[in-house]
Amino acid sequence: MSNKKGRSHLILPDFSQSPCVDKVGVEERVSRFQKRSIKNEAKMQGLKMALNMIDLTTLEGKDTPGKVRQMCYKAQHLHDIHPDLPTVAAVCVYPSMVGVAAKAVAGSGVKVASVSTAFPSGQAPLEVKLMDTKFAVAEGADEIDMVISRGKFLSGEYNFVFDEIAAIKEACGKARLKVILETGELVTLDNVRRASDIAMFAGADFIKTSTGKISPAATMQVTYTMLEAIRDFKLKTGIQIGMKPAGGISNSKLALHNLVMVKETLGEDWLTNEWFRFGASSLANDVLMQIMKAETGVYQSADYFSKD
Amino acid sequence: MERLEVLKTYKIYIGGKFPRTESGRFYSPENQKGQKLGNICLSSRKDVRNSVVAARKAFGGWSERAAFNRGQILYRIAEMLEGRKAQFVEELIFQGATKAQAEKEVNISIDRLIYYAGWCDKYTQVLGSINPVASSHFNFSVHVPQGVVGVIAEQSSSLIGLVSVVAPIIAGGNTCVVIASEKLPLCAITFAEVLNSSDVPGGVVNILTGSPSEMIKPLTTHMDVNGMTYAGNDSEIITQLRESAALNLKRISHYDDNWMDAEAQNLYMISDFQEVKTTWHPIENIGGATSSY
C-alpha cells in the first residue's frame, strides 16, 4: 500500500472518514470569489498568469501528428503580433502523440503532458494502464494525467483506487503525476473530498478535476473542495500538491475567478504553473482576445487569432 | 376593491434570453403627454459585447439552415405578430401614434415580414449568376451571408423601422445586434418576445435598448462584426460608421427610407448584407459544337 516517492512514512487515515463538505457553505464562499473586481493592471497581470498556466489540450479520436504539431506551435507562439507574452505551461495529448509533441516543443520550456491509464474511462486492467503510462514516459512525457477507477471508488473499494494510483506513480518515474478524479461522476462533494485525499496520500503530485469528456466538469464548487483538501494535506504533512481544474473553463473571467480562489484558499505559493494549471483548449484564445482588447480598446474577433 | 395593474418590465434580448442590462442602469423615456413609458434598460458596452458573442454563436446554425426553413420561420414571426397586433397597437398609441397610424404600422410590419419570408429561398437564384469566362472553367457566383451585422434602428419609429431592416438581414442568413429606438423602445422589446416565440433560434436577433451614442462605438469598432447598417440620416453617425468600419473592413449601408411606404422593401436590401462568392470549377475544354455547358 505504500509508494516509494517519499510518502511511505505517512500514516494513512481511514478514507471512509474523510471530512464532510458543507455544500451550502461552499456555494456561499464560491459566489464571493466571483464578486472580486479585477481591473486594469491587475487584470492584465492575471490574464498573463492564466496564459502561462494553461495546459493546451487536444484529446480527440481524430487527432493527427499534424494537428498536434500545430497545437505545439501555438503553445510557443500564442499571438506573435504581441511581444512579451508567455508560453503556455504544457501541451496535453494522448500517449500515441507524445513523441510528436515532445519533438515539437523541445527546448522551449513547454512541458509535455500525456493522459494515460485508458483515458477517459479508465476501464482497463492494471497491466494495460501501467504499459500505457510507461509508454508515454518513454516517449518523453514530463507529466502523466491518469484517471481513477470511478466505478471501484463508488463501490467503496478505496484500497483498490489507492493501490492503483500508487502503482501508476511508481511507473511514472521522474514524470509528475496528475490524478484525474472525474468529479462529474463522483456525484457529491463529500466524494470529491474523499477521492482527493486518497489521491494525495497515494502519491499524486497534482489533483485534477475532470477529463473534459463529462459534464459538469470543473465547477468552482468542486475546485474549491479540492483546494481545501490540498490545504489540509499541506498542513498535515507539509507536502505541497498542485491543482488542475480542467474542462469548462473557457473564458478569462472564469479563469480569473479561479486564480482569486487559489490565492485566497492556498496562498501565493500556488500561483505559478509549477502548482496550478488550467486544462483547456479554448481558454487561451479568449485570454488573448482580452489582452488585445485591453491594449487596443477594441473588442476582438476569433478570426484574427490562430485556431485552437 | 380596485385592482392594481401589473406593469411589464421591458428587458433586453440577448442570445434568446431576456436579461437585465449588465450595468444595472435604466432610463425612463416619456411620451408627449409627459407619461412615463416605463423603466427601460440603459444597456452598456458590455451588453453589446455579450450580444455580439451570442450573434456569432448563432451564425453557424442560422446560415446553414435550409433556405426554405428560414422562410418558414420568418413567416412564423409574421403569424405571431398578427396574433399580438392589439398589444402593439396599444403600445404605439401610448408612445404617441394615432389609432389609424398605429394599426397601419403594425399591418405593414406584418406584410413586410411576409415579403422577406417569400424571398428566403429565391434570392440566391435571382441574384446569383453563371459567368462567361475565357478559360476551361465553369464559373458561377453565389451570395453568402456576411455574418454578424450591427443595426442602428430608425430612431423615429418604434416597430416598422426595426422590422424593415432586421427582416432582410435575417432572411439572408445573417445574425444581428440591434440598437433600438432610444425614445420609443417599447415595441422593440415586445417584438423580441414575438421572435422568441417564433422558432427563431436564440442569438439570431439581439435587441438592446438605451443610448445609441454610448453603444455605437463598441458595436462599430467590434472586430467580430462584419457589417453595419444605419437607418437614419445623421451625418455624424454615418461618418463614425465609415471610420470604424475601416478597422476590419466592415461593409456598411445606411437607409433614409420612409418605412411606412408599402413599397419600402426590395430584393437589394437582402443583397446589401451578402458577400458574393465566385467559384472557378475546372471543366473539360469547351470546343464550339461539343460544348456541354
Boltz contact constraints between the chains, C-beta under 6 A:
constraints:
  - contact:
      token1: [A, 298]
      token2: [B, 221]
      max_distance: 6.0
  - contact:
      token1: [A, 299]
      token2: [B, 49]
      max_distance: 6.0
  - contact:
      token1: [A, 299]
      token2: [B, 222]
      max_distance: 6.0
  - contact:
      token1: [A, 300]
      token2: [B, 223]
      max_distance: 6.0
  - contact:
      token1: [A, 301]
      token2: [B, 223]
      max_distance: 6.0
  - contact:
      token1: [A, 301]
      token2: [B, 224]
      max_distance: 6.0
